[in-house]
Amino acid sequence: MELLKRTFECIVTTSEIVAEFGEKLPEWVKIEIVSDKEKQKMLETQIDKGEASALSLALELKNSLLILDDYKARQLAENLHLTYTGTIGVIVRAKLKNIIPSIKPILAKIRNTDFRLPKDIETLALIEAGENE
């Protein structure tokens, strides 16, 4: 969470995502309510409730950057012309902003979890972070 705070000016989420997260979020995370519940319900027919709420909110807010790792949600965001990144993109951005010295140790930790990290994405992240040696 601290990496998100240091990497981005503002973090906004929805109450649906807060419920899915299951833990109390820091007070610097702003919780917004989606206005267009009908659009959210329509998106829920294709992706889960939390991701549907995130996409719906991003459609309502200008200049949003969604953080999505779910493939279906990313495809839908692209179809809706929304800007998005994923966990690996956040880590690369933190490195490029000199918030962290290297992404390699974080990628190593990620590889030891159930997070799916294809080798080509890892290689691309290392190149973008200037760590492809």
N, C-alpha and C positions, 0 to 999 in steps of 0.2 A: 504494500500500500504506500509506503514511504516513497518508493521509486515513482509511482504515479504522481504523487504530490509534487515531487521535485522536477518531474519531466513536463508536466502540463500546467498551464495557468489555472485551469478550472476543471473540476471533475463533476459531472452531472450524471445522475442515474435515476432509475425509476423505483417506485415502491415494489414492483414485481421482482426486480432484480435484487433488491434488499431482502425480500422474503426468501428468494432462492439462495442467496449468499448465506443466510442463517446466522450471521454474527452482527454485532453492532458495528456500524461503520463510523469512522472518525467524523468529527463535526465539520471538517473542511469539505466533505463530500456533500454536494447539494442534491437533494431529492426533489425531482419534478414529477408532476402528474401529467399524463398524456391527455390532451384535450379531445382528440378525435378517437374515441373509444371504438367506433365502428371500423375504422381503418385498422386499429389494433386487433380487433376480433377477426377481421379478414386475414391479417398476417398470421394469426394464431392457427389458422388452418394449414399453414405451410411450415411453421417453425414454432419452437416452444414459446411460452408466455413471456418469459423474461426478454428473450431476443426480439420478439414481436413488439414489446413495449419500447425497447431501445431503438428499433428502427422507426417506430411511430413518432417517438420524441425527436429523433434526428430529423425527420421530415418537417417538424414544427419549428425547430431551432435552426438559425442560420449558422453556416460555417462549422458544423459539427464534425468531429472525427470519432467514428465508432470504433470500439475495440471489440473485435469479434474473432473467435477462433473456429466456430462451427461453420463447416463448409456450406451447408444450405443457406445459413443466414448471410454469409459473405456473398453468395451468388445473388440472393434477393436484394441485398444492399447495392450491389453493382447494377442490377436491373432497375433499381430506383434512383440511380445516379447519386448515391450517397458515398461519401469518403470514409474509408475504413482502414484499419490496420489490425494486427493481431498481437499476441503476447510477444512474439519474437520482434515484431516491428517496434514495440514499446521499448524493448531492451536495446535495440539498435539506436533508436532515437536518444535514449539516455546516454549511450556511449558518445554519440555525435555531439551532444550538448555538454560533454565532459562531466557528467554526473557520476558515471562509473568509469573505471579505468579500462575495463575489458569485458567483453561479452562471453569469452570462453568459459570462465568458471560457472557462469549462470547456465550456459548451454549444457555443460557437463551435469549440473544438478537436474536440469529438465530431462535429460536423457535417462535419469534414474527414477523417473516418475512414469505414470501411465499417459502422459501428454504425448501425442503423436507428432514427432518431429522428423519429417522426411529429410534425407541426406541433402537433397538439392536445395531445400529451404535453409538448412543449416549453412551450407556452403555460400549461398547468396547473402545470408546475414553476415557471415564473416567477411565477405568481400565488401559489403556496404559499410561495415564498421572499420574497415581497413585492417583486418586481422587475418587475412587469408595467407599468411606465410606458412 
